[in-house]
Amino acid sequence: MSEPNGEYDYYPNIIEEGVTFPGIAIGYLGLIDGDRVTHLTTEDFQMEDPWSIAMRQAINKVNSDGWFAGHTMLELGIGDGRNVREAANGGKLAGIVGVDVDAYKIDVAEANLKSDSNTASLPRTYYEGDAVSVLEYLGMKQTAVPDRALMCLPQSNDGLQTSTADASDDFPAHAPFRPDWDHLGLRLNAGALTRLAEIASPQTETLVILSDRIPAEIHSLLFEQTGWQIESIVVHERVRQDFDTKLDWMSHLQDDGQRFFDETGLPLSIEEAVGRINAFDPLQNQAKLDVYHDVTVYRLKLNTDRLA
């Protein structure tokens, strides 16, 4: 075990019962008064992407119904802490648990939450690592998890890395979910939903954002097979596809002409959408042909009948 570094206790590898979870760190920031990250602010990040905006719209909607009141919240992919700050603004949170694969973003989240009057006095716990691996670890340690969760996880099978979790093949915890969900880009979501359902209390609910690049009936199948059911659809928005996120992995999927749209709202085929994204070169001074798709934020509750 390494010595505390002034902000949190760091465990570079956690080994339980012969299973190694690479890169997981447990942080109890706020318990030790340090100044290592006090200079970091949300200005270290670009403007919010459309997915984040949609999630924050959903947070505001459920907040108005008291969804967070008296609960500790878990965010898989805490990033810079903006979603937590939004939830705590009138949400009467009891505590915060954040998971992120990027230690730097955990530092930034803590700096922002420590400086916010709504979150500074709340107990805060951070886990650095892949979302599925962290949930497996919490299950093996029989650690209670919060009964309010947020998930905004990558949906791709191309090995991209983001602040929310790493969807690469480096994590053994993903293996059980590859056969059924890799080709749909939902491996990480399937793993996180499954492992959370296994360790959650019957009262647990979660907000999950999914792209309608994959049809809604597939979303429903995902929730059914991972132990959840839809309580409501909180937000449904059309967003612009990021040009730095490739779509080639979707080329093999059946195309109903309703996955993508152009700037006027007319449908684009998957082939056309892939072509537009691949043709854009950020180093060239060229006009972008935008691609749009819908996203949905679901409010889920545990399917207690299935888990009984």
C-alpha positions in Angstrom: 0.0 0.0 0.0 1.4 3.4 -0.9 1.5 6.3 1.4 -1.3 8.9 1.2 -0.3 11.6 -1.2 -2.1 14.5 0.5 -5.4 14.1 -1.2 -6.5 10.5 -1.2 -5.3 7.0 -0.5 -4.1 5.3 -3.7 -4.1 1.6 -4.5 -2.5 1.0 -7.9 -3.8 -2.5 -8.1 -6.5 -4.3 -6.1 -6.3 -8.1 -6.0 -9.1 -10.1 -4.5 -9.5 -13.9 -4.7 -7.0 -14.1 -7.5 -8.7 -11.4 -9.7 -6.7 -8.3 -10.6 -8.5 -5.1 -11.4 -5.9 -2.9 -13.2 -5.7 0.7 -12.5 -8.4 1.1 -9.8 -7.6 3.6 -7.1 -9.8 4.4 -4.2 -9.9 8.0 -3.2 -11.4 9.6 -0.2 -10.9 13.2 -1.2 -11.9 15.9 1.2 -10.8 13.9 4.3 -7.3 15.3 4.0 -7.0 19.0 3.4 -4.6 19.4 0.5 -3.9 21.9 -2.2 -2.7 19.7 -5.0 -5.6 20.4 -7.3 -7.0 23.7 -6.1 -5.8 25.5 -9.2 -8.0 23.3 -11.5 -11.4 24.5 -12.6 -14.0 23.6 -15.2 -12.1 25.9 -17.5 -9.7 23.0 -18.1 -12.4 21.4 -20.2 -14.0 22.4 -23.4 -17.7 23.4 -23.7 -20.1 20.7 -22.8 -20.9 18.2 -25.6 -24.6 17.7 -26.6 -24.7 14.4 -24.6 -23.8 16.2 -21.4 -26.3 18.9 -22.0 -29.0 16.3 -22.5 -28.0 14.5 -19.3 -28.1 17.8 -17.4 -31.6 18.5 -18.7 -32.6 15.1 -17.4 -31.0 15.8 -14.0 -33.0 19.0 -13.7 -36.2 17.3 -14.5 -35.8 14.5 -12.0 -34.4 17.0 -9.5 -37.7 18.9 -9.6 -39.4 15.7 -8.4 -37.0 15.2 -5.5 -35.3 12.2 -7.1 -32.0 12.9 -5.4 -33.3 14.2 -2.1 -31.6 12.3 0.8 -29.7 10.0 -1.4 -26.0 9.4 -2.2 -25.4 9.5 -5.9 -23.0 7.4 -8.0 -21.7 8.8 -11.3 -20.0 6.4 -13.6 -17.8 8.9 -15.5 -17.7 11.8 -13.2 -15.5 13.9 -15.5 -15.2 17.4 -14.1 -18.1 17.1 -11.7 -20.6 19.2 -13.6 -23.4 16.7 -13.4 -22.9 16.3 -9.7 -23.0 20.0 -9.2 -26.2 20.2 -11.1 -27.7 17.4 -9.1 -26.7 19.1 -5.8 -28.2 22.4 -6.8 -31.4 22.0 -4.9 -31.2 18.2 -4.9 -30.4 17.8 -1.2 -27.8 15.1 -1.9 -26.5 13.0 1.0 -23.2 12.1 -0.6 -21.2 11.6 -3.8 -19.4 8.6 -5.2 -17.5 9.2 -8.5 -15.9 6.7 -10.9 -13.6 7.7 -13.7 -10.8 6.0 -15.6 -8.8 9.2 -15.7 -7.1 10.3 -12.5 -6.7 13.8 -13.7 -10.4 14.3 -14.2 -11.0 13.0 -10.7 -8.6 15.7 -9.5 -10.6 18.3 -11.4 -13.9 17.0 -10.2 -12.7 17.2 -6.6 -11.4 20.7 -7.1 -14.7 21.8 -8.5 -16.9 20.0 -5.9 -14.7 21.2 -3.0 -15.2 24.8 -4.2 -19.0 24.5 -4.7 -21.2 25.5 -1.7 -23.7 22.7 -2.5 -21.1 19.9 -2.5 -18.2 21.1 -0.3 -19.7 19.7 2.9 -20.9 16.4 1.4 -18.9 13.1 1.9 -17.1 12.3 -1.4 -15.6 9.0 -2.5 -13.8 8.4 -5.8 -12.7 5.3 -7.6 -10.3 5.5 -10.5 -10.8 2.8 -13.0 -12.9 1.1 -15.6 -16.6 1.3 -14.6 -17.3 -2.4 -14.9 -14.2 -3.4 -13.0 -14.9 -1.0 -10.2 -18.5 -2.3 -9.8 -17.1 -5.9 -9.7 -14.6 -4.8 -7.1 -17.4 -3.2 -5.0 -19.4 -6.4 -5.2 -16.5 -8.5 -4.1 -15.9 -6.2 -1.2 -19.6 -6.2 -0.4 -19.5 -2.5 -0.4 -22.9 -0.8 -0.4 -23.5 1.3 -3.5 -25.6 4.5 -3.7 -29.3 4.1 -4.8 -29.1 6.9 -7.3 -26.8 6.5 -10.3 -25.9 8.3 -13.5 -24.4 6.6 -16.5 -23.1 8.3 -19.6 -20.8 5.7 -21.1 -19.1 5.3 -24.5 -21.1 3.4 -27.1 -18.7 2.0 -29.6 -16.7 -1.2 -30.1 -13.6 0.6 -31.6 -11.6 0.8 -28.4 -12.0 4.5 -27.8 -11.0 5.9 -24.4 -13.0 8.6 -22.7 -13.3 10.0 -19.2 -16.3 7.7 -18.4 -14.6 4.4 -18.9 -12.2 2.6 -21.2 -13.9 0.4 -23.7 -10.7 -1.3 -24.9 -9.9 -5.0 -24.6 -7.6 -4.4 -21.7 -10.3 -5.1 -19.1 -11.1 -8.7 -18.4 -14.3 -7.6 -16.7 -15.7 -6.8 -20.2 -15.3 -10.3 -21.5 -18.7 -11.8 -20.6 -20.5 -9.0 -22.5 -18.5 -9.0 -25.7 -20.4 -11.8 -27.6 -23.8 -10.2 -27.3 -23.1 -6.5 -27.2 -19.9 -5.7 -29.0 -21.4 -5.5 -32.4 -23.9 -3.0 -31.1 -21.4 -0.8 -29.3 -23.1 -1.6 -26.0 -20.6 -3.8 -24.2 -19.6 -1.2 -21.6 -23.2 -0.3 -20.8 -24.3 -3.9 -20.6 -21.4 -4.7 -18.2 -22.1 -1.6 -16.0 -25.9 -2.2 -15.8 -25.4 -5.9 -15.1 -22.8 -5.4 -12.3 -24.8 -2.5 -10.7 -28.0 -4.6 -10.7 -26.1 -7.4 -8.9 -25.0 -5.2 -6.0 -27.8 -2.6 -5.9 -30.6 -2.3 -3.3 -34.2 -2.8 -4.5 -34.7 1.0 -4.3 -31.9 1.8 -6.7 -32.7 3.8 -9.8 -30.4 5.1 -12.5 -30.4 7.6 -15.3 -28.8 6.2 -18.5 -28.3 8.0 -21.8 -28.2 6.0 -25.0 -27.9 6.9 -28.6 -30.7 6.1 -31.0 -28.1 5.1 -33.5 -29.2 1.8 -32.1 -33.0 1.3 -32.2 -35.1 1.7 -29.1 -36.1 -2.0 -29.1 -32.4 -2.9 -28.6 -32.3 -0.5 -25.7 -35.3 -2.3 -24.2 -33.6 -5.7 -24.7 -30.5 -4.3 -23.0 -32.4 -3.2 -20.0 -34.4 -6.5 -19.8 -31.3 -8.7 -20.0 -29.3 -6.7 -17.4 -32.0 -6.6 -14.7 -33.7 -3.2 -15.3 -36.9 -1.8 -16.5 -37.9 1.6 -17.8 -39.6 3.8 -15.3 -39.8 6.8 -17.8 -38.2 8.5 -20.7 -36.9 11.8 -19.2 -35.3 13.4 -22.3 -35.3 12.8 -26.0 -33.0 15.1 -28.0 -31.4 15.3 -31.4 -27.7 16.0 -31.2 -24.8 16.5 -33.6 -22.4 13.6 -34.1 -18.8 14.4 -33.0 -16.5 14.3 -36.0 -13.7 12.7 -33.8 -15.9 9.7 -33.1 -15.9 7.3 -36.1 -19.0 5.3 -37.2 -17.4 2.6 -39.3 -18.3 0.0 -36.7 -21.9 0.5 -37.6 -21.5 -0.3 -41.3 -22.6 -4.0 -40.8 -25.9 -3.1 -39.0 -29.3 -3.3 -40.7 -30.2 0.2 -41.9 -33.8 1.4 -41.5 -33.0 5.0 -42.6 -33.8 6.4 -39.2 -30.4 6.2 -37.4 -29.0 9.5 -38.8 -30.2 12.8 -40.1 -28.7 15.8 -42.0 -28.8 19.4 -40.9 -32.3 19.8 -42.3 -33.7 16.8 -40.5 -33.8 14.5 -43.6 -32.7 10.9 -43.0 -29.2 9.8 -43.8 -28.2 6.2 -44.5 -25.6 4.7 -42.3 -23.3 4.7 -45.3 -23.8 8.4 -45.9 -23.2 9.2 -42.2 -20.0 7.2 -42.1 -18.8 8.9 -45.3 -19.5 12.4 -43.9 -17.6 11.7 -40.7 -14.7 10.1 -42.5 -14.4 12.8 -45.1 -13.9 15.6 -42.6 -10.3 16.6 -42.1 -9.8 19.1 -39.1 -6.5 20.2 -40.6 -8.2 21.4 -43.8 -10.2 24.6 -44.1 -13.3 22.9 -45.3 -17.0 23.0 -44.7 -18.4 20.2 -42.5 -21.3 18.1 -43.6 -23.0 17.6 -40.2 -24.5 14.3 -39.1 -27.2 14.2 -36.4 -28.8 11.4 -34.3 -31.2 11.2 -31.4 -30.3 10.4 -27.8 -32.6 9.2 -25.0 -32.2 9.6 -21.3 -34.0 6.8 -19.5 -34.9 6.6 -15.9 -34.6 2.9 -14.9 -35.5 1.0 -11.8 -34.5 -2.5 -10.8 -36.6 -5.4 -12.2 -36.9 -7.0 -8.8 -39.0 -9.9 -10.2 -36.1 -10.9 -12.6 -33.5 -10.6 -9.8 -35.5 -12.5 -7.2 
